[in-house]
Amino acid sequence: MPQKIRQISFAIVAALALACTRGQAFGQAERFEVTSIKAVRPTLVNTIAALQAGDVARAKAAFEAYDSAWNGIEVYVNVRSKPMYETLEHEFQARITKALDASNPNVAPLLADVQAMLVKFDETVALIAPMPPLNSFYDEVARLRIVRAHLREVPPALKVGNFAKARKSFQTFDDTWDSIEDLIKARNADSYVAIEKGMIDIEKALKPDKPDVAQVTAMVNEVMRLYNEVLAEIVKDARARQ
């Protein structure tokens, strides 16, 4: 075999080997669906740790963080396994939230319930991980919901006068807005502009030591309305291709 042909052959073989290696690495990488669901797990671990320490207030805050994070990714679980979704959302979560809201929670059974919920959560991840990907619209839905979860935290925080939390939650929404703003803009340019303006107004309205709760809540709800309209369109597309 001539030297030139031999060199070309070696180059082709090397390129194919590299492509194969990259393909294997890509195939082994967890998709956004799985990594996003797994990212919720630490909030349950934190709830358990707080209850084990007898710190109910910290447990309640950790479980509220779970609720917010879960809202971002629950669409995946709802589509993948309705029974798992019902168990996590309407059985465990509802029961634990009610127990944590009690004036004097009984920690021992509450701890056992959260531990059991973590087991079920892990079973859900194990069920979903090997499944083939859903259509790409579901990832768009999840991305929008994950970012929106921070905005949803603002009105409840305002209602109880926790302005520090309201500001922090809005700042997190603002910081993560860049990751999904193109999805909003592509769907509805007018809503995109209105949301951007609304965010500037909310940031200004949150600056006083004691913001006008009714005013800021109304602003947040309007931004949420516009946001949810776009989200609903993408949900429709996701379901149409299911």
trRosetta pair geometry for C-beta under 8 A, 3 or more apart (Angstrom, degrees):
i j d omega theta_ij theta_ji phi_ij phi_ji
1 5 5.3 -117 178 86 94 117
1 6 4.9 116 116 -66 116 94
1 9 7.5 -23 170 1 149 146
2 5 4.7 85 64 11 88 105
2 6 6.8 -154 94 -9 43 89
3 6 5.6 -58 -148 36 30 114
3 7 6.4 31 155 -21 66 105
4 7 5.9 -55 -153 33 30 111
4 8 6.6 28 151 -17 64 106
5 8 5.6 -55 -150 37 34 112
5 9 6.2 37 151 -23 67 105
6 9 5.7 -54 -148 34 31 113
6 10 6.5 31 154 -18 64 104
7 10 5.8 -53 -149 36 31 110
7 11 6.4 33 152 -22 64 107
8 11 5.6 -55 -150 34 32 114
8 12 6.4 33 152 -21 66 104
9 12 5.8 -54 -150 33 31 111
9 13 6.4 29 153 -16 65 106
10 13 5.8 -56 -148 38 32 111
10 14 6.2 32 154 -20 66 108
11 14 5.8 -55 -147 37 28 111
11 15 6.3 29 154 -20 64 107
12 15 5.7 -55 -148 35 29 111
12 16 6.4 28 154 -18 65 106
13 16 5.8 -56 -148 37 30 109
13 17 6.3 31 153 -20 65 106
14 17 5.7 -54 -148 36 31 112
14 18 6.3 30 154 -18 65 106
15 18 5.8 -55 -149 37 30 111
15 19 6.3 31 153 -20 65 107
16 19 5.7 -54 -146 37 32 112
16 20 6.3 34 153 -22 64 105
17 20 5.7 -54 -149 35 30 113
17 21 6.4 31 152 -20 64 105
18 21 5.7 -53 -148 35 32 111
18 22 6.3 30 154 -16 65 106
19 22 5.8 -55 -147 39 30 110
19 23 6.2 34 152 -23 64 107
20 23 5.6 -54 -148 34 30 114
20 24 6.5 30 153 -20 64 103
21 24 5.8 -54 -151 33 31 110
21 25 6.5 29 152 -17 64 106
22 25 5.6 -54 -148 37 33 111
22 26 6.2 35 153 -21 66 106
23 26 5.6 -53 -147 36 30 113
23 27 6.2 31 153 -21 64 107
24 27 5.6 -55 -148 36 31 112
24 28 6.4 26 155 -18 65 108
25 28 5.8 -60 -149 37 30 108
25 29 6.7 41 151 -35 64 99
26 29 5.8 -45 -154 15 34 115
30 34 4.4 -106 -175 81 110 126
30 35 5.0 129 109 -51 121 91
30 38 7.8 0 155 4 160 140
30 129 7.5 -50 -130 -141 105 95
31 34 5.5 90 59 12 70 99
31 35 7.3 -150 96 0 33 93
31 133 5.7 -172 -133 -96 171 109
32 35 6.0 -62 -140 45 31 105
32 36 5.7 32 162 -23 68 113
32 139 5.2 71 78 -135 139 116
32 142 7.2 154 132 84 111 138
32 143 7.8 -20 167 -64 143 97
33 36 6.1 -66 -152 35 19 110
33 37 6.6 14 157 -14 60 108
33 73 8.0 127 -156 -151 57 105
33 76 5.3 146 -155 -124 100 142
33 128 7.0 -126 138 157 116 123
33 133 6.9 167 0 -130 136 77
33 134 6.8 114 -80 19 148 104
33 138 7.3 20 -91 116 115 116
33 139 6.8 -92 -59 -91 82 87
33 142 7.1 158 -106 -14 65 169
34 37 6.0 -56 -148 36 31 107
34 38 6.2 28 156 -16 65 110
34 125 7.1 93 -150 -157 82 88
34 128 6.6 175 -98 112 82 105
34 129 5.2 74 -120 -112 130 74
35 38 5.7 -57 -145 41 31 112
35 39 6.4 43 153 -34 63 103
36 39 5.6 -47 -152 21 31 118
36 40 7.7 36 150 -24 56 95
36 72 7.1 -121 178 123 114 111
36 73 4.9 169 133 -100 106 126
36 76 7.4 135 83 -14 118 150
36 142 5.9 81 132 161 169 135
36 146 6.7 -97 -151 -78 121 141
37 40 6.1 -50 -171 17 40 113
37 41 8.0 57 139 -36 61 91
37 73 5.1 173 -89 161 63 148
37 76 6.1 -103 -67 80 117 146
37 77 7.2 124 -119 -55 125 98
37 124 7.5 -129 177 117 136 106
37 125 5.8 172 119 -103 123 90
37 128 6.6 59 25 75 170 152
38 41 5.6 -27 -168 -5 50 121
38 125 6.1 82 -81 -130 79 138
39 42 7.5 -38 -178 13 43 102
39 69 7.0 -139 112 -167 88 126
39 73 7.8 145 56 -38 97 148
40 43 6.0 -50 -178 24 60 115
40 44 7.5 50 137 -13 78 100
40 66 6.6 83 -178 -144 94 69
40 69 4.4 162 -118 130 87 122
40 70 5.8 93 -150 -75 143 62
40 72 7.8 -174 -78 58 114 104
40 73 6.1 -125 -38 36 133 137
40 121 7.7 -127 99 -164 109 133
41 44 6.0 -61 -163 35 46 107
41 45 6.4 42 147 -18 76 106
41 118 7.5 83 -152 -143 84 90
41 121 6.4 155 -107 132 82 134
41 122 7.6 67 -120 -78 124 77
41 125 7.6 -10 -67 -49 123 148
42 45 5.1 -54 -144 40 43 116
42 46 6.0 47 155 -23 71 102
43 46 5.6 -49 -146 35 31 114
43 47 6.6 38 150 -23 61 101
43 62 5.8 165 -168 176 69 77
43 63 7.3 121 158 -107 100 29
43 65 4.6 -153 -130 104 120 99
43 66 3.7 169 125 -77 129 75
43 69 5.5 175 -16 27 150 142
44 47 5.4 -47 -149 30 36 115
44 48 6.6 38 151 -18 64 102
44 62 8.0 138 -96 147 15 108
44 63 8.0 57 -104 -106 54 70
44 66 5.7 81 -62 -106 68 136
44 114 6.4 177 -163 -178 86 95
44 117 6.4 -141 -142 104 131 106
44 118 4.7 161 140 -91 134 94
44 121 6.2 178 -9 13 167 163
45 48 5.8 -53 -152 35 32 112
45 49 6.4 33 151 -20 65 106
45 118 7.0 95 -70 -120 61 138
46 49 5.6 -52 -144 36 33 112
46 50 6.3 34 156 -20 65 106
46 62 3.9 -155 113 -142 106 132
46 65 7.2 -2 71 63 142 136
47 50 5.9 -57 -151 35 29 111
47 51 6.4 25 154 -15 64 108
47 59 5.2 75 -155 -154 67 76
47 62 4.2 -171 -73 106 66 121
47 63 4.8 73 -107 -64 131 83
47 66 6.5 -26 -36 -28 133 135
47 114 5.2 -135 116 -158 119 147
48 51 5.9 -60 -149 39 30 108
48 52 6.2 31 154 -21 66 108
48 111 6.7 91 -139 -151 68 81
48 114 5.3 -169 -79 116 78 123
48 115 6.0 93 -116 -77 123 75
48 118 6.7 -19 -47 -36 137 145
49 52 5.7 -54 -147 36 30 113
49 53 6.5 21 154 -11 63 109
49 62 7.9 159 52 -95 89 171
50 53 5.8 -63 -151 42 31 106
50 55 4.7 -89 -167 76 82 99
50 56 7.5 126 144 -97 106 14
50 58 3.9 -154 -136 102 127 101
50 59 3.7 -174 102 -68 124 71
50 61 7.9 169 -105 50 167 87
50 62 5.5 179 -4 3 141 140
51 54 7.4 44 -174 -77 34 24
51 55 7.6 -104 -72 55 24 60
51 56 7.4 52 -105 -96 67 56
51 59 4.7 72 -58 -100 78 143
51 107 5.7 165 -165 -162 90 96
51 110 6.1 -148 -135 106 139 103
51 111 4.3 176 134 -92 135 93
51 114 6.4 147 5 34 153 146
52 111 6.6 108 -67 -134 63 134
53 58 7.4 -7 71 62 124 139
54 107 6.3 -24 -120 -118 64 168
55 58 4.0 17 128 26 121 117
55 59 6.2 149 97 -21 69 86
56 59 5.3 -55 -146 37 34 115
56 60 6.2 38 154 -24 68 102
56 100 7.0 170 -173 -143 92 77
56 105 5.5 154 -132 43 135 123
56 107 6.9 -113 -78 -90 99 102
57 60 5.8 -51 -150 31 30 112
57 61 6.6 28 151 -16 62 105
58 61 5.7 -52 -149 37 35 112
58 62 6.3 35 152 -20 66 106
59 62 5.7 -55 -147 37 31 111
59 63 6.2 25 156 -16 66 107
59 100 6.5 -143 113 -121 101 118
59 110 7.8 80 149 136 153 129
59 114 8.0 -112 -163 -53 115 164
60 63 5.9 -57 -145 39 29 106
60 64 6.3 35 152 -22 64 104
60 100 4.7 151 -102 176 88 123
60 101 7.9 116 -128 -71 122 50
61 64 5.6 -51 -149 33 31 114
61 65 6.7 36 149 -20 62 102
62 65 5.5 -51 -155 32 34 115
62 66 6.7 41 144 -22 64 99
63 66 5.1 -39 -151 28 43 118
63 67 6.6 50 148 -23 65 97
63 96 6.3 -144 -148 135 146 119
63 97 6.9 -173 141 -90 130 67
63 100 5.9 -163 54 -45 151 168
63 114 7.6 -99 -91 -111 117 126
64 67 5.5 -46 -151 31 36 116
64 68 6.6 35 151 -17 64 103
65 68 5.8 -53 -149 37 33 111
65 69 6.2 28 154 -14 66 109
66 69 5.9 -62 -146 43 29 106
66 70 5.8 33 156 -24 67 111
66 93 7.9 -153 118 -118 118 103
67 70 5.7 -53 -141 36 25 114
67 71 6.6 34 155 -28 59 101
67 93 7.0 122 -99 -159 87 121
67 97 7.3 69 -77 -89 133 122
68 71 5.9 -49 -157 22 30 114
68 72 7.5 31 147 -20 57 99
68 149 4.7 116 177 172 80 111
68 150 7.3 74 179 -79 127 43
68 152 6.9 175 -129 77 89 111
68 153 5.7 8 -111 -69 137 113
69 72 5.8 -52 -167 24 40 115
69 73 7.2 -4 155 11 70 106
69 146 7.9 18 -146 -134 57 80
69 149 6.6 97 -87 164 28 163
70 73 6.6 -82 -150 51 34 84
70 74 5.4 51 161 -58 76 104
70 88 7.7 -163 -146 145 134 120
70 89 7.7 163 159 -96 135 84
70 93 7.3 -154 105 -101 173 146
71 74 6.1 -29 -124 1 24 118
71 145 6.3 -142 136 172 73 105
71 148 7.9 -101 125 92 115 94
71 149 4.9 147 77 -108 112 104
71 152 6.7 -64 108 53 164 161
72 142 6.4 69 160 -169 76 71
72 145 4.6 153 -138 117 49 89
72 146 3.4 70 -158 -94 131 59
72 147 7.8 109 -121 2 115 35
72 148 7.5 160 -100 54 80 78
72 149 4.6 -60 -56 -34 98 137
73 76 5.4 -29 177 20 79 115
73 77 7.1 71 130 -12 82 99
73 142 5.7 38 -111 -145 60 111
73 145 7.3 175 -51 96 31 124
73 146 6.8 41 -52 -78 76 98
74 77 5.5 -58 -155 41 50 110
74 78 5.8 54 149 -26 78 106
74 85 6.9 98 -172 -138 90 103
74 89 6.7 75 -145 -80 133 124
74 145 7.9 -112 35 150 78 152
75 78 5.6 -54 -143 36 30 115
75 79 6.4 24 159 -14 64 108
75 138 6.6 -171 126 -157 118 88
75 141 5.4 -102 118 123 170 125
75 142 5.9 -142 55 -79 121 79
75 145 6.4 152 -11 2 123 162
75 235 7.8 -121 -132 -117 139 101
76 79 6.2 -66 -154 39 26 104
76 80 6.0 15 158 -13 66 117
76 128 6.8 60 151 -147 112 150
76 134 7.4 -153 -125 0 79 144
76 138 6.8 104 -91 166 73 121
76 142 6.3 25 -41 -86 104 132
77 80 5.8 -61 -136 43 29 107
77 81 6.5 -49 -172 52 66 82
77 84 5.9 -114 -171 105 101 109
77 85 4.7 143 128 -87 98 89
77 88 6.8 -38 160 44 156 144
77 124 6.0 2 -124 -175 113 134
77 128 7.3 -78 -98 -65 64 142
78 82 6.7 36 -162 -102 54 61
78 85 4.5 87 -95 -113 56 158
79 134 6.5 46 117 -103 149 147
79 138 6.8 -72 15 -126 166 138
79 242 7.2 -134 -150 -128 120 129
80 84 7.3 -27 95 51 96 133
80 124 8.0 110 93 -169 131 88
80 127 7.0 133 148 116 124 108
80 128 5.0 1 -168 -104 166 101
80 131 6.5 -177 -134 22 113 170
81 84 3.8 48 104 16 123 114
81 85 6.3 164 94 -16 65 84
81 124 6.8 -147 53 -134 135 87
81 127 6.1 11 -34 125 148 148
81 128 7.5 -114 -4 -68 111 91
82 85 5.5 -56 -146 38 33 115
82 86 6.2 34 157 -21 67 105
83 86 5.8 -54 -146 36 30 110
83 87 6.3 30 156 -20 64 107
84 87 5.7 -56 -149 36 30 112
84 88 6.3 19 159 -10 66 110
84 120 7.3 170 -148 171 82 97
84 123 7.4 -153 -123 102 117 98
84 124 4.7 132 -177 -107 138 104
84 127 6.7 -156 -63 51 156 155
85 88 6.2 -63 -145 42 26 102
85 89 5.6 2 168 1 67 120
86 89 6.4 -63 -126 50 21 96
86 90 5.1 -33 -164 35 63 119
86 91 6.9 59 140 -14 67 100
87 90 7.5 -28 -68 53 8 78
87 91 5.0 -33 -153 33 45 130
87 92 6.5 40 152 -9 66 102
87 120 5.9 -125 127 -176 127 146
88 91 7.3 24 -17 50 9 87
88 92 5.6 -34 -140 42 38 120
88 93 6.2 45 154 -23 58 107
88 117 6.9 103 -129 -156 72 93
88 120 6.2 -173 -79 119 86 121
88 121 6.5 95 -114 -85 125 76
88 124 6.7 -7 -48 -50 139 154
89 92 7.9 48 5 52 11 81
89 93 5.4 -30 -145 31 30 133
89 94 7.4 49 145 -29 49 94
90 93 7.3 6 -38 51 15 96
90 94 5.5 11 -162 -13 37 132
91 94 6.6 -46 -117 37 3 104
91 95 6.3 -7 166 -10 49 118
92 95 6.1 -71 -147 40 22 106
92 96 6.0 11 165 -13 66 114
92 113 6.7 162 -142 171 81 93
92 114 8.0 114 -173 -105 109 41
92 116 7.2 -156 -111 97 118 93
92 117 4.0 127 -167 -104 145 111
92 120 6.7 -170 -40 54 150 145
93 96 6.0 -59 -139 40 26 105
93 97 6.0 28 162 -20 64 110
93 117 7.5 115 -59 -137 59 141
94 97 6.0 -57 -146 36 24 111
94 98 6.4 24 157 -18 61 109
95 98 5.9 -58 -152 36 28 111
95 99 6.4 25 153 -18 64 109
95 113 6.3 -124 111 -166 119 146
96 99 5.6 -55 -147 37 33 111
96 100 6.2 29 156 -17 67 108
96 110 6.8 107 -135 -154 77 83
96 113 5.6 -178 -84 119 94 126
96 114 6.0 95 -122 -76 138 83
96 117 6.8 -34 -40 -37 144 154
97 100 5.9 -58 -146 39 28 108
97 101 6.3 27 155 -20 63 111
98 101 5.8 -61 -149 36 29 111
98 102 7.2 48 149 -42 60 91
99 102 5.8 -34 -164 -2 38 117
99 105 5.4 84 160 -135 79 111
99 106 7.4 -77 -160 45 111 76
99 109 7.7 -132 -138 99 150 97
99 110 4.9 -180 138 -104 141 107
99 113 7.2 118 17 47 159 155
100 105 6.0 -4 -110 -78 35 150
100 110 7.1 120 -67 -152 72 136
102 105 4.8 126 64 -78 110 68
102 106 8.0 -6 81 -2 153 69
105 110 5.5 27 167 -45 119 155
106 109 5.4 26 108 32 112 103
106 110 6.2 152 86 -19 61 101
107 110 5.5 -73 -146 45 30 114
107 111 5.8 34 161 -26 72 107
108 111 6.0 -54 -148 31 24 110
108 112 6.7 22 155 -16 60 106
109 112 5.4 -53 -147 37 38 114
109 113 6.3 42 153 -24 67 104
110 113 5.7 -54 -152 32 31 113
110 114 6.6 26 154 -14 65 104
111 114 6.0 -56 -149 37 32 106
111 115 6.3 32 153 -18 65 108
112 115 5.7 -56 -148 38 30 113
112 116 6.3 31 153 -19 65 107
113 116 5.7 -55 -149 37 30 111
113 117 6.4 34 150 -23 63 105
114 117 5.3 -49 -148 33 35 117
114 118 6.6 41 151 -24 64 99
115 118 5.7 -48 -153 29 33 113
115 119 6.9 36 148 -19 62 101
116 119 5.6 -49 -155 31 37 115
116 120 6.6 34 149 -15 66 105
117 120 5.6 -56 -150 40 35 110
117 121 6.1 41 149 -25 67 104
118 121 5.4 -49 -145 33 33 116
118 122 6.4 34 155 -18 64 103
119 122 5.9 -55 -152 36 30 109
119 123 6.5 33 149 -20 63 105
120 123 5.4 -50 -149 34 35 116
120 124 6.5 42 150 -24 64 101
121 124 5.6 -52 -156 30 33 115
121 125 6.8 33 149 -17 65 101
122 125 5.6 -48 -149 34 37 112
122 126 6.4 37 152 -18 66 106
123 126 5.7 -56 -148 39 32 113
123 127 6.3 36 151 -24 64 105
124 127 5.6 -53 -150 33 31 113
124 128 6.3 19 158 -12 66 111
125 128 6.0 -63 -144 41 29 103
125 129 6.0 41 161 -39 67 106
126 129 6.1 -39 -136 16 26 117
127 131 7.5 23 143 -32 61 115
128 131 5.5 -59 -161 17 45 121
133 136 8.0 24 148 -72 124 59
134 138 4.2 2 108 28 133 152
134 139 7.6 165 76 -34 99 77
134 238 7.6 31 150 -164 121 103
134 242 7.4 -20 -156 -118 101 77
135 138 6.0 110 69 -4 64 97
135 238 6.2 175 77 -142 110 65
135 241 4.4 46 -49 110 175 124
135 242 6.9 -117 9 -84 119 45
136 139 5.5 -46 -163 30 55 113
136 140 6.7 57 142 -19 73 99
137 140 5.3 -51 -154 35 43 115
137 141 6.4 49 147 -23 69 100
137 234 5.7 -175 -167 -178 97 82
137 235 8.0 156 150 -101 113 18
137 237 4.8 -152 -130 105 155 100
137 238 3.6 -155 108 -82 116 78
137 241 6.4 119 15 40 130 128
138 141 5.4 -46 -148 33 37 116
138 142 6.4 37 153 -18 65 103
138 238 4.9 115 -67 -147 65 129
139 142 5.7 -52 -146 38 33 111
139 143 6.3 37 153 -22 65 104
140 143 5.7 -51 -146 34 31 112
140 144 6.4 29 156 -16 63 106
140 183 5.7 162 -157 -134 106 139
140 234 5.1 -115 111 -171 120 140
140 238 7.5 -157 56 -67 98 115
141 144 6.0 -61 -153 38 28 108
141 145 6.2 21 154 -15 65 112
141 231 6.8 93 -134 -162 71 84
141 234 5.4 -177 -76 118 78 112
141 235 5.5 92 -113 -85 127 70
141 238 5.5 -34 -30 -35 134 157
142 145 5.7 -60 -143 41 31 109
142 146 6.0 35 158 -25 67 106
143 146 5.9 -52 -145 32 27 112
143 147 6.7 20 158 -10 61 106
143 179 6.9 -132 -173 130 112 106
143 180 5.2 165 138 -95 106 117
143 183 7.0 137 93 -20 125 159
144 147 6.2 -61 -152 40 29 105
144 148 6.0 28 154 -20 66 114
144 180 5.5 149 -92 -169 62 149
144 183 6.3 -119 -71 101 106 147
144 184 7.9 127 -116 -62 113 88
144 227 7.5 168 -175 177 107 96
144 230 7.5 -150 -139 104 149 101
144 231 5.0 -179 130 -105 145 100
144 234 6.8 126 1 55 150 151
145 148 5.4 -55 -138 41 32 113
145 149 6.5 53 156 -43 63 92
145 231 7.1 103 -65 -144 76 135
146 149 5.9 -37 -159 4 29 118
146 176 7.7 -107 117 160 90 148
147 150 6.7 -52 -178 21 43 106
147 151 7.7 32 137 -8 68 105
147 173 6.5 97 173 -141 77 68
147 176 4.7 -162 -123 119 94 117
147 177 6.5 123 -174 -89 133 43
147 179 6.5 -173 -79 67 131 108
147 180 5.1 -134 0 13 157 140
148 151 5.4 -58 -160 38 52 112
148 152 6.2 57 145 -27 78 102
148 173 7.6 44 -124 -128 25 110
148 224 7.4 100 -156 -129 107 83
148 227 6.0 153 -107 145 116 140
148 228 7.9 99 -139 -74 151 74
148 231 7.2 -10 -43 -71 155 149
149 152 5.6 -52 -151 31 34 117
149 153 7.1 41 150 -28 61 99
150 153 5.8 -48 -161 20 37 116
150 154 7.9 51 145 -36 59 91
150 169 5.0 179 -176 -173 76 75
150 170 7.3 153 143 -90 99 20
150 172 4.3 -136 -144 95 147 107
150 173 3.9 -169 97 -64 115 81
150 176 6.7 122 12 35 146 130
151 154 5.9 -35 -168 0 45 117
151 169 7.3 152 -91 146 19 100
151 170 7.0 62 -112 -111 62 63
151 173 4.4 89 -60 -112 79 153
151 220 6.5 173 -178 -161 92 100
151 223 6.9 -118 -161 104 142 119
151 224 6.1 175 131 -85 127 94
151 227 7.4 92 69 26 163 169
152 155 7.5 -50 -170 26 42 98
152 156 8.0 26 149 1 66 108
152 224 7.3 99 -84 -116 68 131
153 156 6.4 -69 -162 46 44 105
153 157 6.0 39 152 -21 77 116
153 165 7.1 -105 152 154 112 100
153 166 7.7 -169 121 -112 81 47
153 169 3.8 -135 87 -142 119 151
154 157 5.9 -68 -151 39 29 110
154 158 6.2 28 158 -20 68 108
154 166 5.0 76 -147 -149 70 80
154 169 5.2 -161 -69 93 70 125
154 170 5.3 61 -93 -63 127 93
154 173 7.7 -49 -39 -7 120 144
154 202 8.0 -4 -169 -172 163 133
154 216 7.6 -117 159 146 118 109
154 217 7.9 178 122 -106 97 60
154 220 5.0 -152 92 -126 135 155
155 158 5.6 -56 -145 36 33 112
155 159 6.2 40 157 -29 66 104
155 217 5.0 81 -121 -131 94 93
155 220 5.7 -165 -56 90 92 144
155 221 7.1 60 -74 -60 137 89
156 159 5.5 -50 -148 28 33 118
156 160 6.9 10 162 -1 65 104
157 160 6.6 -70 -153 45 29 93
157 162 4.4 -89 -163 78 81 101
157 163 7.4 135 143 -90 101 20
157 165 4.1 -143 -137 96 135 108
157 166 3.9 -175 102 -65 123 77
157 169 6.2 166 -3 9 151 138
158 161 7.5 35 -176 -75 33 24
158 162 7.7 -90 -60 55 20 64
158 163 7.1 55 -109 -96 61 63
158 166 4.9 77 -61 -98 76 145
158 211 7.2 -68 -129 80 108 120
158 213 4.8 149 166 -140 107 89
158 216 5.9 -165 -116 88 152 121
158 217 5.7 -159 90 -68 151 96
159 213 7.0 117 -88 -169 38 130
159 217 7.6 73 -63 -91 81 135
161 213 7.9 -57 -87 -82 60 134
162 165 4.2 10 136 25 114 118
162 166 6.4 141 99 -22 69 87
163 166 5.2 -51 -145 36 39 117
163 167 6.2 39 156 -20 69 103
163 206 7.4 161 -167 -161 94 84
163 209 7.6 107 95 173 164 41
163 210 7.1 -125 -58 -114 155 42
163 211 6.1 149 -129 13 120 103
164 167 6.0 -55 -151 36 28 109
164 168 6.3 26 153 -17 64 110
165 168 5.6 -56 -143 40 32 111
165 169 6.0 31 158 -19 67 107
166 169 6.0 -56 -145 37 25 108
166 170 6.4 20 157 -14 62 109
166 206 6.5 -156 120 -134 107 119
166 211 7.5 -118 100 36 148 142
166 216 7.5 61 169 135 140 147
167 170 5.9 -59 -147 40 28 107
167 171 6.1 30 155 -22 65 108
167 206 5.2 150 -98 162 84 129
168 171 5.7 -55 -147 35 29 112
168 172 6.5 30 154 -20 63 104
169 172 5.8 -53 -151 34 32 111
169 173 6.6 34 150 -18 64 103
170 173 5.4 -51 -151 35 37 114
170 174 6.2 38 150 -20 67 105
170 202 6.2 -148 -153 137 141 122
170 203 7.1 -180 140 -89 130 66
170 206 6.2 -163 49 -50 158 167
170 220 7.8 -100 -98 -102 113 116
171 174 5.5 -53 -147 37 33 114
171 175 6.2 35 153 -22 66 106
172 175 5.6 -52 -144 36 31 113
172 176 6.3 13 161 -4 65 111
173 176 6.3 -71 -146 47 26 97
173 177 6.3 51 152 -53 64 95
173 199 8.0 -146 115 -127 109 113
174 177 5.6 -30 -149 -5 30 122
174 199 6.2 137 -105 -172 95 123
174 203 7.0 64 -85 -79 151 117
175 178 7.6 -51 169 11 35 102
176 179 5.4 -38 -175 20 68 119
176 180 7.4 26 144 6 82 102
177 180 6.8 -88 -161 51 37 84
177 181 5.5 51 155 -59 80 105
177 199 7.0 19 -88 -112 166 161
178 181 5.9 -35 -127 1 29 118
180 183 5.0 -41 -173 28 75 119
180 184 6.6 73 134 -19 83 96
181 184 5.6 -54 -156 37 43 111
181 185 6.0 41 150 -21 73 108
181 192 6.8 95 -174 -146 84 107
181 196 7.9 61 -143 -76 127 101
182 185 5.5 -53 -139 40 34 113
182 186 6.0 38 160 -24 67 106
183 186 6.1 -53 -146 33 25 110
183 187 6.7 16 157 -11 59 112
183 230 7.5 125 128 152 86 128
183 234 7.3 8 176 -74 116 150
184 187 6.1 -71 -156 40 28 105
184 188 6.8 -55 177 53 66 81
184 191 6.5 -117 179 103 99 105
184 192 4.8 139 123 -94 101 90
184 195 6.5 -48 166 33 154 155
184 227 7.1 -49 -110 -123 128 68
184 230 5.2 57 -128 142 72 173
185 188 7.8 -107 -141 68 18 41
185 189 5.9 39 -162 -105 67 63
185 192 4.1 62 -93 -101 66 161
187 191 7.5 -30 95 52 93 130
187 230 4.7 121 92 -144 144 102
187 233 5.7 147 -160 77 132 145
187 234 7.1 -77 -86 -52 148 97
188 191 3.8 38 110 19 121 115
188 192 6.4 164 95 -20 65 83
188 226 7.9 -145 97 -175 138 89
188 229 7.2 -2 6 105 164 111
188 230 5.5 -129 21 -89 117 105
188 233 7.9 139 -30 4 112 155
189 192 5.4 -52 -150 32 34 119
189 193 6.6 33 155 -18 66 102
190 193 5.9 -54 -152 34 32 109
190 194 6.3 28 152 -16 65 109
191 194 5.5 -57 -145 41 34 111
191 195 6.0 36 155 -23 68 106
191 226 4.5 170 -155 -174 99 106
191 227 7.7 163 166 -69 119 35
191 229 6.5 -142 -112 71 152 121
191 230 5.9 -178 103 -48 154 115
192 195 5.9 -55 -147 34 26 110
192 196 6.5 27 154 -19 62 106
193 196 5.8 -55 -150 35 30 113
193 197 6.4 27 153 -15 64 107
194 197 5.8 -55 -148 39 31 110
194 198 6.1 34 152 -22 65 109
194 223 8.0 -173 128 -109 84 63
194 226 5.5 -158 94 -115 120 162
195 198 5.5 -55 -145 38 31 115
195 199 6.3 36 154 -25 64 103
195 223 5.4 97 -134 -146 74 87
195 226 5.3 -154 -68 100 94 135
195 227 6.2 98 -111 -65 134 85
196 199 5.8 -52 -151 30 29 112
196 200 6.9 29 151 -17 61 102
197 200 5.8 -54 -156 33 35 111
197 201 6.5 33 149 -17 67 106
198 201 5.6 -56 -149 38 35 112
198 202 6.2 36 153 -21 68 105
198 219 6.0 165 -165 -176 91 87
198 222 6.0 -151 -126 97 140 105
198 223 4.1 178 122 -79 144 102
198 226 7.4 162 2 26 153 141
199 202 5.7 -50 -144 35 32 112
199 203 6.4 36 155 -22 63 104
199 223 6.5 102 -62 -121 69 147
200 203 5.8 -53 -151 32 30 113
200 204 6.7 27 153 -15 63 106
201 204 5.9 -58 -153 38 32 109
201 205 6.1 27 153 -18 67 112
201 219 5.6 -143 109 -144 113 137
202 205 5.6 -59 -143 40 31 110
202 206 6.2 28 158 -21 66 109
202 216 6.4 93 -141 -149 77 83
202 219 4.9 174 -84 126 86 131
202 220 6.1 91 -117 -72 133 74
202 223 6.9 -44 -37 -19 139 147
203 206 6.1 -60 -149 34 26 109
203 207 7.3 45 150 -44 58 95
204 207 5.9 -39 -164 -3 37 119
205 208 7.8 -42 -179 13 40 98
205 211 5.8 80 149 -152 74 116
205 212 6.7 -74 -168 45 104 92
205 215 6.0 -142 -155 117 136 111
205 216 4.7 174 126 -90 127 90
205 219 6.2 143 28 11 158 159
206 211 5.3 -30 -121 -80 41 149
206 216 6.2 94 -73 -125 75 139
207 211 7.6 108 44 -85 37 101
208 211 5.3 142 61 -82 96 55
208 212 7.8 54 49 -17 139 70
211 215 7.5 -127 163 66 88 103
211 216 5.1 29 148 -31 130 143
212 215 3.8 34 104 22 119 120
212 216 6.2 146 80 -15 66 87
213 216 6.2 -61 -142 41 25 103
213 217 5.9 26 161 -20 64 113
214 217 5.9 -58 -144 38 25 112
214 218 6.4 27 157 -21 62 107
215 218 5.9 -58 -153 33 27 110
215 219 6.6 27 151 -18 63 106
216 219 5.5 -53 -150 35 35 114
216 220 6.3 35 153 -19 68 105
217 220 5.8 -55 -147 37 31 110
217 221 6.2 31 155 -20 65 108
218 221 5.7 -56 -146 37 29 112
218 222 6.5 31 155 -21 63 105
219 222 5.9 -57 -153 33 29 110
219 223 6.6 26 153 -13 64 105
220 223 5.8 -56 -150 38 33 109
220 224 6.1 35 151 -21 66 109
221 224 5.4 -54 -144 39 32 116
221 225 6.3 41 152 -28 64 100
222 225 5.5 -45 -148 26 33 114
222 226 6.8 29 155 -13 62 102
223 226 6.0 -57 -153 38 33 108
223 227 6.1 34 150 -20 66 112
224 227 5.5 -57 -143 41 31 115
224 228 5.9 30 158 -21 67 109
225 228 5.9 -57 -144 37 25 109
225 229 6.7 32 154 -27 60 102
226 229 5.9 -50 -154 24 31 114
226 230 7.2 24 153 -10 61 102
227 230 6.2 -63 -163 37 33 106
227 231 6.3 31 146 -19 68 112
228 231 5.1 -52 -141 40 38 117
228 232 6.1 46 156 -28 68 101
229 232 5.8 -50 -150 29 28 114
229 233 7.1 32 149 -21 58 100
230 233 5.7 -51 -158 27 37 114
230 234 6.8 28 150 -12 67 104
231 234 5.9 -61 -154 38 35 107
231 235 6.3 39 150 -22 69 105
232 235 5.5 -49 -145 34 34 116
232 236 6.5 41 153 -24 63 102
233 236 5.7 -53 -156 31 31 115
233 237 6.8 28 149 -15 63 104
234 237 5.6 -51 -150 37 38 112
234 238 6.3 43 150 -23 67 103
235 238 5.6 -53 -148 34 32 114
235 239 6.4 27 156 -15 65 106
236 239 6.1 -58 -148 39 28 106
236 240 6.3 31 154 -25 63 109
237 240 5.6 -54 -145 32 31 115
237 241 6.6 11 162 -4 64 109
238 241 6.5 -75 -155 44 26 96
238 242 6.8 50 147 -56 63 93
239 242 5.4 -26 -151 -12 39 122
